Amino acid sequence: MNRRLLGVWVGAMVMSAWGCGGSEGPTNPIDDGNTIDPRPGIDAGTGGGTDGGTDPGTDAGTDDGGTTPGTDAGTDGGTDPGTDAGTDAGTDGGVVDPDPVGDRWPTDPVTNYSERYGIGRVQSVGLDQGKNLWVLEGSRIGVVRADTQQLVWVSGAVGQAAAGGNATVICGGAAGRAYVGYSAEDLQPDPEFPGLHTNFIVTNPPCEVPVGDTQCYAYSERRLNLYKAGDVDAVKLTANGQVAFEEHINQSVRHSSAGAAVQTGPRVVNGVSLGIRNSNDHHFDEDRSMLSCVSVMRGPNKGDVYVGSNHGVTRIRELQYNAHRHPVWFDAHGSQYAGYTYGLGIAQDGDVLMANDWTFGMVSPSPRLGDWDNTDTAINPSKVKSSYLPELNSQAEFDYWRGFQQTTDGSYYLGSKSLGLWKVGLTSSTSPTQQGTRIGADVGALDAINSLAATNDGSLFIATNSGGLYRLTPAKTLEKVADVRANKVLQLVYDPSVTPGMLLVLTTDGLTVLRGY
């Protein structure tokens, strides 16, 4: 049935809590692109979290735990999984690492990068493995190279931006490469296709039958073009020191039961790039609007990037991806709720920390990219599958998580856009609840949090929306960081792989970098 309830399509539940299924909320969750803060955060659009699962039974049959690749794997003759599409710096114009030596940035305790490198006020920042600093200003992409320490902007709009896309976030990947996320409207019920799952797109004429359905839905060029919105572009530093568009990420891979990485679904249909869509069935375009991203800066998976969307979390490695997984919850009718994922973090041991507007989870990722959406806990162990904090509110109420971090003492912390800072005590991996303890309830600035960062010295840095930057010290005392003067802190990015550690603090005034934590 198609009954709307708080932005949720109600249907029968036939999938696991980590499986995919459902469409999202009714409005675009991204702020006005003309503001200084279009990056999804404390006051972004509708506040997110309205994207409960849509008729969750319709695509459940395609989620087999990741053991079976798509039936039309590699039909477009694209790049075979395992290749990096020219990431080697050579004559093929691939990605260049301009700084193989490593960290050459100032080691002063505090440096105003906006003034020193002419960055100005930007909306999102990131570091790649070559320590190049990437910045995003509207739809303009720039990089301060680690070797020259000169800011270079891309020449004109490229990729999705050239097509009118609204850029949201940027993250560094391998040395010389970055990923830019874009927003997209959530798909809605289509009057021309009554009964069709809102995110299902027919790719082969004359018609196709969705898994678990009996009706053959007609091919529509108009619906095919829905794939074009949102998703992720890869950009790179070239041998001549410029920033260039590399590829619109569209190569989905999964690992088969035999262990081989197999491309799932076509990359391009009738000239339309399918971008990021479900790896278990390319017909479902659920991950459309990119809201957050985090780079893995150390460990065996360094260089990987995780992107939080309006539906779940996608894992990207080089020019390939696997989508998706997410913590969810189910109501009494069996309807699935998957909130917008703004809170992403990498734990001290490499676990991926995911927090959306309702729930949070932790997973120890398999080193194989194509295993990411596999729900088998023998392959991707989960310390927390899908949980909420009953000390905060009920499961059905929004928690608005915007940050999720683990400090070096093993403690976990969640930050909410309107409900404060919470320490998480783990009960059991499969419990729908974990234990929550409010931190700093007497500090008004900590009510509204945009981002969190855990540093090598044991500190937790807290980006507040109107009270500046705070630090929870290793001794668990709270202090305001006077070196960052702006009241609104938009984003925190930490690189633990350099000495001293490098904390990027992006505010409405610009970018400040703290070293020594």
N, C-alpha and C positions, 0 to 999 in steps of 0.2 A: 504494500500500500504506500501511497505517497502523501503522508500527513506530516506537515511541518511542526516541529516542536522545539522552540528555543534554538532555531538554526540547525536542527538535526532532522534528518530523514529517518523515519522509524521503519524498521524492517526486522526480519528474523535473523538471529545471531547464529552463525554456523562456522565461526573462525576462531583461531587462537588470539590471545590478547596482544601478541606481537605481529599478527598478520595485518594485511592491508585491507582496505575496503571503505568506501564512503566518500562523499564529497564534502565540501567545506561550507563556511559561513557565507552570508549573502553579500558581503561587501569587501572591497579591496582593503587589506589591513595596512597599507603603506601610507605614510604621511604625504602631505602636499609636497611635490618635488620642488616647489619654489622656495621652501623654507630652508634654513641652515641645517635643520635636523630631519631630513627625510628618512634617515635610518630608523627602522622599526625599534621603538624603545618605549619609554614610559608613557608617552602621550600619543602613540601612533594610532591614527585613524580610529577604528572601532575598539581598539584595545585587544583585538585578537581573541582567540579562544572560542569563537563561535562555530568552529568547524567540526561539529560532531559527525560521526560516520553516516553516510548516506546508504540506506538499504544494504546493510553490510553483507547480506547473503549473496549479492550478485557476482562478486569477483572472488569469493572465498575459495572456490574450487581451484583457482590458479595458484594458490599459495600452498605449495607442497613441501614447505620447509627448505626449499632451495636445492632439492636433489635432482630436479628435472628441468633442464633449460627449456626455453620457449620452443614451440613447435616449428617456428619459421626462422630459426637461428641463422644469422648471416645471409639472409636472402638478398641483401643489397650489394654483396660483394665488397663490403667496406674493409677497413683495416682489421686484420685478424687480432683477436685478443692476445695480449702479451707484447705487442709491438707498441712503440711509444710515438709513432707518427712524427719522427724526426726531431726528437728532443736532444739529440746529440749536436753539439755545436760544430758544424761543418759547412760544406758547400751547399747543403740543402736548406739553409735558412732556418735551422732549428733553434731551439732555446739556447741562449748563451749564459754561462755563469761568469760574470765579469769579476768576481772576487773569490777565487778558490782558496785564498789564504784564510778568510774568516772574518771575525768581527773587527771592524776598524772604526766603529762609532765612538764618540766621546765617552769617556768613563767618569766624567764629572757626576756628582750625585744628582744634579738637576740641570737639564738643558732644554731651552725653549727651541724645539725643532722648527716650529712655524716661522720664527724670526730668523733662525740661523740658516735654514735651507729654503726660505721663501715659500713654504708650503701654504701658509695662510690658514683659512678656516675650511676644513673638509668634513665630510660626513662619515667616512670609514677609513681605517688604516689596516695594514697587515705586513708581515715579514715573510720572505721566502727563505729557503734553506741556504741561499747565498748571502743572506742578511741584507738583501735589497729591500728598501722600504717602499711599499705600494700605498697609494692614496687615491681616494675617490671623491670627486667634487661634482655633484649632480651626475651627469653621464660622462664626465671627463675623467680619464684614467691617467695617473701619473706615477712616476717612480723616482726615488732618490737612490741612485746607484751606490752600492757600498764602496766601489773602487774610486769613483770620481767625486762622490758625494755632491753631485749636481742633480737638480730636479729636471726631469724630462717629462713633458706631457705628450700623450698620444696626439697625432695630427688629425684633428677632426673626430667626429663620432664614428665608432666602429661597431661591428657586430649588432647585438640587439639594440644598442643605443642609436645606431644609424637607421634602424627601422622604427624608431620612436619609443623604444622601451625605456622604462624608468629604473635606473640602476639603484640598488639598495645597499649592498655590502661588497667588500673586497677582502680576499685572503690570499696569502702567499702559499705556493706549493713547492715544487722542486726549484732549485736555484735558477733564477731568471724567468720564472713563470708565476702568474697570479690568476685567480678566478674571480669573476665579477658576477654577482647575482642580480636578478631582475625581478620585478613584481609582475603580477598578472591577475586579472579578474578571476574569481572563483567561478567555475562552471555551474550553470543553473539548469533546472529541468527545461527541456526543449519542446515547445509546443508541437513541432513537426514530428517528434519521436516520442509519443507518450509511452511511458513504461520503461524507456531506455535509461540505464544508469547514467547519471549526469556526467560522469567522467569517461564513459566508454565512447570511443571514436572508431567508426568503421573505416578500415584502410583498404579493403579489397572490394571492388564492385563485382556483382551487383548488390550483394548484401552479405552480412555475417551474423552468426548466432553467438551471442555471449555465452560464456561458460555458465551452466546452470539454468539457461533459458531455453526456450523452444522457438521463439520468434526470430525470423531473419530480418535484421534491420537494414534499410537501404543505405548504400554509400552516398555520402554528401560531401562535395568539395568544400562547402562552407564549414562543416564541422571539422574536416581535415585541417583546415587552416587555424583551428583553435590551438593546435600544437605549437604554433609560432610564438605564442606569448610566454613571457617569463623565462625561467630556467637560468642557465649558467654559460658564460663565455670564458674561454681561456685566452689570455694575452701573454705576450712574451717580450723579453729583451732580445733584440737582434744583434748580429755581429757588428753593425754600424752604430750601435748604442741607442737605437730608437725603440719605442714601444709599438708593437704591432699586434693586430688581431691574429689569433692563431686558429681557433676553432670554436664553433658552438658545440658544447658538449652533448653528444648524442649516441655514444657507443656504450650500450649496456652489456654487462657480462654477468654470467652466473657460473658457478662450479657445478658440474654434473656429479652424479653418484660415483663416477669413475675417477673424479678428481680433476678433469680437464676444464679449463676456462672456455666457455662457449658464449659467443655473441647471441643475445636474445632479442629477436625482433629486428626489423629493418631500421636503418639509420635515417633514410630519406625515402619518402613515398611521393611520387608525382612532383618532385622538386621541393617538397616541404620537409624540412628537418624536424624529426620527432622530438628532439631535445631530450630532456629528462622526463621519463615516464616510468611506469612500474616495470621492474625487471622481470617479474613473474608473468606479466602479460602486457605487451606493449600497447594494447588497445586502451588501457586505463591511464589517463593523464591526470594523476592526482597531485603530484608534487609540482606546483606551478609557480608559486610566489616564494622567493628566497628571502628569508627573514633574518638569518644569522649564519655565521660560519666560524670554524675554528681549525687552525692548522696544527698538525702533530709535529712538534719541534725536536723531539728526541725519541730514542727507542727504535725498535725494529720496524715500525710503521711510519717513521718520520718522512715528511713530504706528503702524506695523505691529508686530505681536507674533508671535513664533515660539514654538510650544509643543512641547516634547519629550515623547513618549509612550512607552508600552510597545512601540511598533512603529516610529515614525518621527518626522518633524517636520511640523507643520501650520502654515500661515501664515494669520494673521487680519488683516483690515483692516475697521475699523468693525464691522459685524455680519455680514460675509461671511467665508468661509474657503476655502482649497484644501488638500486632504490627499491624498497626503503624499509625501515623499521621504525617502530614508535611505541611508547607506552600508551595504553588506552584504558578506558573503563566501559562497562556495560550497565545499562539501566535495567529496571525490572522487566521491560519489554524485550530485552535482548539486543537493544540498539547500541552500537559502538560509538564512542566519543573519542576523537583524536584531536587534541588542541593544537594551536599554532606553536611551533617550536622556536622560541626565542632564546632559551637557556641551553647553551652547549658548553661543555668543558672536557678537558682531558685530565684524568686522575693521575696521581703520582706513579702508579704502576701501568699507565697506558689505557686504563678502562675509559670508555666513552660515557660521559655523563649527559643525559638528555632530560630536559624539563620543558614541558609545555604549559598551557594555561590551566590544565586540570591535574596532570599527573607527572611523575618523573620515573626514570629508570636508569640502570647502569648495566653495561655489557662489556665483557672482555672480548674484543674482536679477534676473530681468526685472522692470521696474517694474510690470508687469501682474500683479495678484494671481492671475488664473486660469491663468497660465503656470507656477506654482510646481512642479507635479508633472510638468512636461514634461521628458523626458529628453534632448531635443535640445540638444546643447552649443552650438549656434549661438544658441539662445534663452536658456539658462541655462549659461554657461561654468563649467567646474569646474576649479579649480586642483588639487584632489585629488578623485578620484572615490570610491574606497573603499580605504583603506590601513591598515596597522598598522606597528608599529616592531619589526623583527626583533631589534634590540639589547635589547629588553625581554623578549620571549618569542615563542612561536609564535603563528600566527594563531588556532589553536583554543583557546588559553588566554585567560581573561578579563583585560582590562586595567583595567576598572573606571574609565573616564574620568569625571571629575566637573567638569572645567573645561577650556575651550579659548579661548585669547585670542591676540591679536597686539599686540605693543607698537609704539610709534611708530617704532622703527628697522626695522620690517618683520619682526621675529623672531616665530615662533609657539611657543606653549607649551601643553602638555597637563598636567593634574594628575589623578592617580589616587587613588582612595580608600584604596589600600593599597600602591601601587607607586611613589609619589613624583612629583617634578616632572621633566618632560622637555622639552627644546628640540627642535623639529622642523625638520630640514633637508629642503627639497623636492627630490625627484629628478625625477619626471615626473608629469603629471596622471593618467595611466592606470596607473601602476605600483601593484601591490598592496602595495608597501613604500615607506616614506619613511625618512629617516635620523633616528635618535633619539640624543640625548646627555643623560645624567642630570645634573640640576642639584641641588646641595646634598645629595649622597648622605651626607655626613658630619654632616648636621643631622637628628637623629632625628625632630624635629617635622614635617619635610617628608615623611615617609613616608606620612602619611595626610592627604589634601587633600579639602576639601568644595567649594571654589569658587575661582575666579581672577578678577581684574579688572585690565585694563590702563588706565593713566591718561595724561592729556595730557602730563605731564612726562617720560614715557618709562619710568615704573616699572611693575612687575608686582606686584600684591598677592596674597598667598597665604593663604587661609583654611584653617587646619589643624584637625584634629579634637581635638587635645589639647594643642597647644603654642602657641595664640594666633595672632595675625596677624603674618605676615612680609612683608617687602618686598624684591624684587629691584630694586635701584636702577638708574638709567640707566647707571651705570658697571659694572653686573653684579656688584655685591657684595650679599650677603644680610645683612639686619638685622631684628631683631625690633622690632615697633612697640609701644613701651611704653605708648602712650596707650590701647590697647585691652587691658584687664586680663584678660578672660575667656579661659579655655583653649580652649573649644570655639567655633569660629567657624562659623556655619551657612551664611551667605550673604553675597555681596558684590554690590552693585548700584552701577554708576557712571554718572553723568550728565556726559558730556563737553561738553554744549552750554552750560553756564553757566560764569561766571568769578567766582571760581576753581572748578575742577572739584569735583564733589560725590560723595564715596564713602560709600555706606551700608554699614556693617559690622554685621551682625546676629549676635549671639552668644546663648548660653544665658542671659546676664545682661540682655540687652536690645539696644537700637539705639544705636550711636554713629555720628556722621557726621564724617568728616574732610574738610577743605577745603584747597585749595592745591596739589594734585597734578595 
